[in-house]
Amino acid sequence: MLSLFKGGQATLSFVLLVGGIIIEVAIAGSFLTYFLSTSGLGERLSARAFAAAHAGIRDAQIKITRNKELSPASYSLPVGIDSASVVISWVTDATNDNYVYTVDSVGSASTRVRRLIATLIVNRATGLVQLKSLIEMSIQ
């Protein structure tokens, strides 16, 4: 009768050991899943911030197309749940045939921020607006 109790005690400790290992693996898996999902969220937010900044550039391009002698301006543009802060400035040009504008657009989506700077050339006679350059700058 004494041998039956010894076998039961060994089985109980084995079951507790295996159960503990299974729970530990499950917790580690849930942490891994959490970290992988948050890294994907950061990339999505960064892409949304880039899209908002690009929308700000395009909006400024439309404003300049409608008024080729647009004075420097600064405004905020809502882009869905994101936003873009746009600054339009006038740059002097050596030739008198063109106006040159610089558009600085900072797009933000939740915690992510991206900045694009575009140079637009506007022909004084025809009003044709051309995108000369579009670069991404780091946020200071």
Backbone as a chain_set.jsonl record, in Angstrom:
{"seq": "MLSLFKGGQATLSFVLLVGGIIIEVAIAGSFLTYFLSTSGLGERLSARAFAAAHAGIRDAQIKITRNKELSPASYSLPVGIDSASVVISWVTDATNDNYVYTVDSVGSASTRVRRLIATLIVNRATGLVQLKSLIEMSIQ", "coords": {"N": [[0.818, -1.17, 0.0], [1.989, 1.172, 0.647], [3.667, 1.631, -1.509], [1.941, 2.487, -3.543], [1.297, 5.172, -2.891], [3.751, 6.429, -3.188], [4.181, 6.338, -5.956], [2.095, 7.942, -6.88], [2.818, 10.433, -5.868], [5.11, 11.034, -7.379], [4.004, 11.181, -9.926], [2.325, 13.407, -9.682], [4.177, 15.547, -9.274], [5.498, 15.392, -11.751], [3.427, 16.047, -13.55], [2.881, 18.698, -12.722], [5.336, 19.887, -13.378], [5.445, 19.573, -16.21], [3.116, 20.979, -16.899], [3.815, 23.565, -16.02], [5.906, 24.151, -17.806], [4.506, 24.197, -20.226], [2.782, 26.393, -19.799], [4.688, 28.414, -19.566], [5.806, 28.447, -22.16], [3.536, 29.248, -23.591], [3.133, 31.867, -22.586], [5.51, 33.099, -23.447], [5.106, 32.911, -26.204], [2.881, 34.594, -26.513], [4.002, 37.092, -25.824], [5.864, 37.332, -27.907], [4.153, 37.462, -30.138], [2.837, 39.868, -29.534], [4.964, 41.77, -29.703], [5.693, 41.491, -32.402], [3.356, 42.361, -33.666], [3.167, 45.044, -32.853], [5.421, 46.167, -34.059], [4.733, 46.065, -36.748], [2.601, 47.83, -36.702], [3.883, 50.268, -36.244], [5.218, 50.613, -38.692], [3.019, 50.873, -40.405], [1.883, 53.242, -39.407], [3.959, 55.016, -39.993], [3.929, 54.933, -42.797], [1.396, 56.032, -43.23], [1.853, 58.628, -42.247], [3.716, 59.518, -44.121], [2.094, 59.489, -46.405], [0.258, 61.482, -45.684], [1.945, 63.738, -45.598], [2.678, 63.82, -48.277], [0.199, 64.333, -49.417], [-0.138, 66.933, -48.504], [1.825, 68.24, -50.028], [0.753, 67.894, -52.597], [-1.659, 69.306, -52.31], [-0.709, 71.914, -51.923], [0.432, 72.237, -54.411], [-1.839, 72.312, -56.016], [-3.019, 74.688, -55.054], [-1.076, 76.548, -55.881], [-1.23, 76.181, -58.624], [-3.75, 77.216, -59.135], [-3.342, 79.888, -58.463], [-0.808, 81.471, -59.634], [0.837, 83.416, -58.599], [0.979, 83.14, -55.863], [1.129, 84.181, -52.523], [3.503, 83.681, -49.823], [2.52, 81.115, -47.564], [1.044, 79.431, -44.743], [-0.416, 76.582, -43.44], [-2.719, 74.156, -42.02], [-3.571, 70.864, -42.914], [-6.143, 68.603, -42.824], [-6.036, 65.085, -43.139], [-7.916, 62.627, -43.437], [-7.836, 60.833, -40.481], [-5.367, 61.708, -39.914], [-2.87, 64.341, -40.24], [-1.443, 67.204, -41.972], [1.053, 69.645, -41.911], [1.598, 72.462, -43.719], [3.893, 74.544, -45.374], [4.294, 77.128, -47.54], [6.666, 78.699, -49.452], [8.225, 81.408, -51.163], [10.755, 81.387, -53.505], [13.388, 83.217, -54.839], [14.268, 83.48, -58.298], [16.829, 83.21, -60.756], [16.232, 83.577, -63.434], [13.752, 85.454, -65.166], [11.538, 84.269, -66.14], [10.281, 82.362, -64.649], [8.583, 81.427, -61.623], [9.651, 80.279, -58.476], [8.806, 77.991, -56.078], [8.982, 76.745, -52.747], [7.863, 74.027, -50.985], [7.121, 72.902, -47.857], [6.203, 70.159, -46.164], [4.856, 68.573, -43.398], [3.867, 65.571, -42.339], [1.743, 63.882, -40.055], [0.929, 61.013, -38.169], [-0.597, 59.717, -35.605], [1.862, 58.727, -33.53], [3.926, 58.957, -35.299], [5.961, 60.865, -37.556], [6.601, 62.428, -40.628], [8.571, 64.215, -43.027], [8.421, 66.116, -45.959], [9.961, 67.891, -48.613], [9.367, 69.966, -51.294], [10.218, 71.33, -54.481], [8.829, 73.603, -56.608], [8.363, 74.726, -59.907], [7.09, 77.448, -61.611], [5.854, 78.578, -64.606], [5.793, 81.869, -65.674], [4.404, 82.946, -67.858], [2.744, 80.902, -69.015], [1.702, 79.571, -66.81], [2.211, 76.981, -66.136], [2.853, 74.415, -63.872], [5.542, 72.748, -62.518], [6.971, 69.95, -60.946], [9.994, 70.095, -59.548], [11.783, 68.943, -57.66], [11.557, 66.484, -55.086], [12.091, 65.716, -51.886], [12.826, 63.792, -48.956], [13.179, 64.824, -45.679], [14.874, 64.625, -42.534], [13.307, 64.805, -39.319], [13.875, 67.342, -37.057]], "CA": [[0.0, 0.0, 0.0], [2.91, 2.285, 0.719], [4.229, 1.859, -2.839], [0.97, 3.223, -4.346], [1.399, 6.597, -2.593], [4.996, 6.955, -3.751], [3.964, 6.489, -7.398], [1.214, 9.09, -7.071], [3.566, 11.663, -5.607], [5.99, 11.262, -8.526], [3.159, 11.574, -11.045], [1.864, 14.764, -9.429], [5.26, 16.489, -9.552], [5.74, 15.373, -13.193], [2.335, 16.797, -14.186], [3.095, 20.107, -12.419], [6.494, 20.327, -14.153], [5.051, 19.677, -17.622], [2.156, 22.08, -16.986], [4.565, 24.821, -15.9], [6.628, 24.372, -19.061], [3.511, 24.56, -21.246], [2.339, 27.762, -19.518], [5.804, 29.304, -19.878], [5.876, 28.547, -23.62], [2.381, 30.04, -24.031], [3.397, 33.271, -22.246], [6.56, 33.562, -24.358], [4.468, 33.065, -27.516], [2.031, 35.787, -26.525], [4.894, 38.251, -25.878], [6.41, 37.392, -29.255], [3.071, 37.936, -30.994], [2.62, 41.285, -29.224], [6.047, 42.584, -30.248], [5.612, 41.476, -33.859], [2.222, 43.171, -34.124], [3.448, 46.468, -32.642], [6.389, 46.634, -35.056], [3.952, 46.274, -37.962], [1.803, 49.035, -36.497], [4.778, 51.404, -36.444], [5.432, 50.775, -40.129], [1.774, 51.392, -40.989], [1.762, 54.647, -39.016], [4.956, 55.761, -40.751], [3.428, 55.035, -44.171], [0.286, 56.997, -43.2], [2.436, 59.956, -42.082], [4.282, 59.852, -45.427], [0.974, 59.792, -47.304], [-0.291, 62.786, -45.283], [2.897, 64.75, -46.054], [2.568, 63.871, -49.738], [-1.074, 65.016, -49.696], [0.126, 68.348, -48.29], [2.555, 68.719, -51.21], [-0.197, 67.954, -53.719], [-2.603, 70.382, -52.047], [0.006, 73.159, -52.22], [0.59, 72.291, -55.869], [-3.14, 72.756, -56.544], [-3.17, 76.106, -54.717], [-0.17, 77.315, -56.733], [-1.765, 76.101, -59.979], [-4.885, 78.148, -59.214], [-2.848, 81.253, -58.32], [0.634, 81.334, -59.867], [1.542, 84.427, -57.809], [0.544, 82.898, -54.486], [2.064, 84.687, -51.52], [3.862, 82.631, -48.853], [1.39, 80.731, -46.712], [1.234, 78.322, -43.809], [-1.731, 76.086, -43.043], [-2.822, 72.755, -41.619], [-4.463, 70.12, -43.797], [-6.553, 67.298, -42.289], [-6.025, 63.986, -44.106], [-8.572, 61.563, -42.678], [-7.55, 61.027, -39.058], [-4.009, 62.235, -39.84], [-2.816, 65.751, -40.634], [-0.21, 67.698, -42.582], [1.331, 71.067, -41.761], [2.185, 72.861, -44.989], [4.45, 75.889, -45.459], [4.645, 77.48, -48.913], [7.516, 79.887, -49.472], [8.616, 81.873, -52.475], [12.206, 81.467, -53.67], [13.705, 84.018, -56.024], [14.902, 82.738, -59.384], [17.706, 84.056, -61.563], [15.525, 83.899, -64.671], [12.481, 86.135, -64.914], [10.449, 83.534, -66.775], [9.698, 81.381, -63.741], [8.503, 81.556, -60.172], [10.091, 79.047, -57.825], [8.218, 77.83, -54.751], [9.387, 75.618, -51.921], [6.757, 73.561, -50.143], [7.577, 72.055, -46.747], [5.024, 69.487, -45.633], [5.138, 67.636, -42.306], [2.713, 64.714, -42.103], [1.788, 63.168, -38.772], [-0.071, 59.973, -37.928], [-0.429, 59.263, -34.224], [3.181, 59.036, -32.981], [4.913, 59.007, -36.379], [6.024, 62.128, -38.281], [7.474, 62.407, -41.813], [8.691, 65.552, -43.619], [8.78, 66.18, -47.369], [10.202, 69.228, -49.142], [9.25, 69.96, -52.749], [10.502, 72.557, -55.206], [7.927, 73.724, -57.749], [8.693, 75.796, -60.845], [5.875, 77.922, -62.276], [6.119, 79.452, -65.737], [5.003, 83.098, -65.516], [3.551, 83.196, -69.019], [1.734, 79.862, -69.236], [1.137, 79.086, -65.546], [2.526, 75.561, -65.993], [3.522, 74.094, -62.607], [6.321, 71.519, -62.635], [7.65, 69.485, -59.737], [11.421, 69.967, -59.853], [12.38, 67.951, -56.77], [10.799, 66.053, -53.909], [13.013, 64.975, -51.02], [12.394, 63.579, -47.578], [14.156, 65.319, -44.714], [14.657, 64.113, -41.183], [12.672, 65.725, -38.389], [14.836, 67.78, -36.044]], "C": [[0.876, 1.253, 0.0], [3.489, 2.605, -0.656], [3.257, 2.614, -3.749], [1.08, 4.727, -4.11], [2.671, 7.188, -3.184], [4.844, 7.195, -5.26], [3.087, 7.691, -7.697], [1.931, 10.406, -6.84], [4.491, 11.994, -6.773], [5.187, 11.731, -9.731], [2.691, 13.014, -10.887], [2.963, 15.781, -9.736], [5.594, 16.518, -11.041], [4.687, 16.195, -13.937], [2.503, 18.299, -13.938], [4.276, 20.671, -13.225], [6.132, 20.528, -15.622], [4.06, 20.831, -17.814], [2.841, 23.441, -16.898], [5.313, 25.164, -17.175], [5.664, 24.817, -20.157], [3.033, 25.997, -21.04], [3.436, 28.76, -19.863], [5.958, 29.496, -21.383], [4.719, 29.397, -24.144], [2.588, 31.523, -23.739], [4.462, 33.849, -23.171], [5.992, 33.784, -25.761], [3.594, 34.303, -27.584], [2.878, 37.058, -26.539], [5.47, 38.421, -27.287], [5.373, 37.924, -30.235], [2.82, 39.425, -30.778], [3.705, 42.155, -29.851], [6.047, 42.601, -31.773], [4.47, 42.344, -34.366], [2.482, 44.655, -33.92], [4.48, 46.99, -33.624], [5.689, 46.868, -36.387], [3.104, 47.528, -37.873], [2.653, 50.278, -36.718], [5.045, 51.669, -37.916], [4.197, 51.327, -40.812], [1.588, 52.862, -40.65], [2.756, 55.515, -39.788], [4.511, 55.951, -42.203], [2.27, 56.028, -44.252], [0.811, 58.418, -43.056], [3.059, 60.424, -43.4], [3.187, 60.242, -46.406], [0.357, 61.147, -46.965], [0.633, 63.912, -45.745], [2.823, 64.915, -47.569], [1.266, 64.558, -50.151], [-0.927, 66.518, -49.499], [0.86, 68.97, -49.461], [1.604, 68.889, -52.383], [-1.219, 69.078, -53.534], [-1.958, 71.732, -52.341], [0.187, 73.325, -53.72], [-0.713, 72.762, -56.521], [-3.347, 74.241, -56.266], [-2.298, 76.98, -55.609], [-0.661, 77.29, -58.183], [-2.918, 77.082, -60.156], [-4.442, 79.608, -59.156], [-1.327, 81.214, -58.437], [1.462, 82.372, -59.124], [1.118, 84.343, -56.35], [1.582, 83.425, -53.503], [2.389, 83.568, -50.53], [2.719, 82.377, -47.877], [1.782, 79.57, -45.816], [-0.148, 77.884, -43.345], [-1.651, 74.613, -42.654], [-3.872, 72.082, -42.495], [-4.859, 68.803, -43.134], [-6.605, 66.258, -43.407], [-6.605, 62.774, -43.394], [-8.377, 61.818, -41.196], [-6.142, 61.551, -38.833], [-4.038, 63.708, -40.242], [-1.465, 66.071, -41.254], [-0.118, 69.194, -42.316], [2.13, 71.501, -42.975], [2.67, 74.304, -44.903], [4.885, 76.107, -46.904], [5.482, 78.743, -48.857], [7.981, 80.156, -50.897], [10.129, 81.997, -52.508], [12.474, 82.286, -54.92], [14.451, 83.16, -57.032], [15.726, 83.704, -60.226], [17.023, 84.463, -62.876], [14.193, 84.535, -64.324], [11.293, 85.401, -65.513], [9.703, 82.622, -65.807], [9.593, 81.908, -62.314], [8.977, 80.228, -59.596], [9.534, 79.043, -56.41], [8.856, 76.632, -54.05], [8.222, 75.285, -51.005], [7.328, 72.589, -49.123], [6.337, 71.463, -46.1], [5.434, 68.453, -44.585], [3.852, 66.857, -42.028], [2.851, 63.977, -40.786], [0.62, 62.202, -38.675], [0.227, 59.378, -36.561], [0.954, 59.67, -33.709], [4.26, 59.17, -34.046], [4.804, 60.32, -37.144], [7.009, 61.972, -39.439], [7.445, 63.792, -42.457], [9.157, 65.453, -45.066], [8.971, 67.64, -47.767], [10.207, 69.131, -50.666], [9.624, 71.33, -53.297], [9.645, 72.554, -56.459], [8.353, 74.914, -58.599], [7.421, 76.152, -61.606], [6.278, 78.88, -63.388], [5.207, 80.667, -65.632], [4.017, 83.301, -66.658], [2.412, 82.185, -69.123], [1.053, 79.392, -67.955], [1.402, 77.612, -65.298], [3.327, 75.333, -64.709], [4.225, 72.749, -62.772], [6.984, 71.213, -61.301], [9.11, 69.241, -60.081], [12.072, 68.917, -58.977], [11.443, 67.673, -55.604], [11.742, 65.205, -53.071], [12.398, 64.829, -49.637], [13.53, 64.02, -46.656], [13.856, 64.711, -43.352], [14.045, 65.208, -40.318], [13.685, 66.068, -37.31], [14.18, 67.813, -34.681]], "O": [[0.517, 2.27, -0.593], [3.777, 3.77, -0.932], [3.704, 3.321, -4.651], [0.963, 5.494, -5.066], [2.667, 8.333, -3.635], [5.355, 8.192, -5.769], [3.322, 8.391, -8.681], [1.679, 11.387, -7.541], [4.63, 13.169, -7.115], [5.646, 12.593, -10.481], [2.664, 13.764, -11.862], [2.697, 16.783, -10.399], [5.945, 17.579, -11.558], [5.019, 16.953, -14.85], [2.29, 19.096, -14.852], [4.216, 21.806, -13.698], [6.48, 21.552, -16.21], [4.16, 21.576, -18.789], [2.481, 24.366, -17.625], [5.355, 26.324, -17.585], [5.981, 25.719, -20.932], [2.894, 26.742, -22.01], [3.153, 29.834, -20.393], [6.218, 30.612, -21.832], [4.915, 30.193, -25.063], [2.248, 32.359, -24.576], [4.324, 34.982, -23.633], [6.363, 34.748, -26.432], [3.57, 34.99, -28.605], [2.507, 38.022, -27.208], [5.55, 39.54, -27.794], [5.697, 38.759, -31.08], [2.612, 40.163, -31.741], [3.395, 43.174, -30.468], [6.369, 43.625, -32.375], [4.608, 42.999, -35.399], [2.054, 45.462, -34.745], [4.422, 48.162, -33.995], [6.043, 47.812, -37.094], [2.911, 48.217, -38.875], [2.187, 51.244, -37.322], [5.093, 52.823, -38.342], [4.31, 52.164, -41.708], [1.181, 53.649, -41.505], [2.423, 56.629, -40.19], [4.703, 57.026, -42.771], [2.164, 56.78, -45.221], [0.272, 59.333, -43.678], [2.944, 61.596, -43.756], [3.33, 61.211, -47.151], [-0.028, 61.888, -47.87], [0.157, 64.937, -46.234], [2.898, 66.034, -48.078], [1.244, 65.291, -51.14], [-1.522, 67.299, -50.241], [0.561, 70.098, -49.853], [1.641, 69.903, -53.08], [-1.6, 69.732, -54.505], [-2.588, 72.6, -52.944], [0.102, 74.438, -54.238], [-0.679, 73.533, -57.48], [-3.8, 74.977, -57.143], [-2.735, 78.045, -56.046], [-0.518, 78.283, -58.896], [-3.048, 77.709, -61.207], [-5.096, 80.475, -59.736], [-0.635, 80.954, -57.453], [2.68, 82.223, -59.026], [0.923, 85.364, -55.69], [2.773, 83.146, -53.638], [1.628, 82.608, -50.414], [2.045, 83.304, -47.427], [2.724, 78.83, -46.099], [-0.955, 78.705, -42.909], [-0.664, 73.927, -42.92], [-4.924, 72.655, -42.781], [-3.995, 67.959, -42.9], [-7.146, 66.514, -44.483], [-5.865, 61.981, -42.811], [-8.71, 62.895, -40.701], [-5.754, 61.815, -37.694], [-5.097, 64.256, -40.545], [-0.489, 65.337, -41.096], [-1.097, 69.921, -42.479], [3.212, 70.975, -43.235], [1.952, 75.181, -44.422], [5.727, 75.378, -47.429], [5.061, 79.746, -48.281], [8.109, 79.244, -51.714], [10.722, 82.639, -51.641], [11.843, 82.064, -55.953], [15.173, 82.232, -56.666], [15.363, 84.869, -60.387], [17.225, 85.575, -63.363], [13.577, 84.197, -63.313], [10.159, 85.866, -65.403], [8.605, 82.158, -66.117], [10.402, 82.721, -61.868], [8.724, 79.171, -60.176], [9.762, 79.975, -55.639], [9.219, 75.642, -54.684], [7.669, 76.158, -50.337], [7.94, 71.581, -49.48], [5.512, 72.191, -45.549], [6.252, 67.573, -44.851], [2.87, 67.418, -41.541], [3.932, 63.503, -40.437], [-0.512, 62.519, -39.043], [1.187, 58.627, -36.392], [1.191, 60.855, -33.475], [5.408, 59.471, -33.717], [3.706, 60.832, -37.361], [8.111, 61.453, -39.261], [6.415, 64.466, -42.437], [10.154, 64.796, -45.366], [8.234, 68.517, -47.316], [10.94, 68.334, -51.252], [9.379, 72.356, -52.662], [9.715, 71.632, -57.272], [8.666, 75.982, -58.072], [6.757, 75.283, -62.171], [6.962, 79.874, -63.144], [3.99, 80.523, -65.515], [2.906, 83.782, -66.437], [1.254, 82.563, -69.298], [-0.06, 78.867, -68.007], [0.872, 77.044, -64.343], [4.352, 75.977, -64.486], [3.602, 71.746, -63.117], [7.49, 72.105, -60.621], [9.437, 68.305, -60.81], [12.831, 68.083, -59.471], [10.647, 68.522, -55.202], [12.145, 64.117, -53.48], [11.568, 65.632, -49.213], [14.685, 63.634, -46.837], [12.721, 64.332, -43.061], [14.25, 66.396, -40.566], [14.288, 65.174, -36.715], [14.827, 68.159, -33.693]]}, "num_chains": 1, "name": "protein.A"}
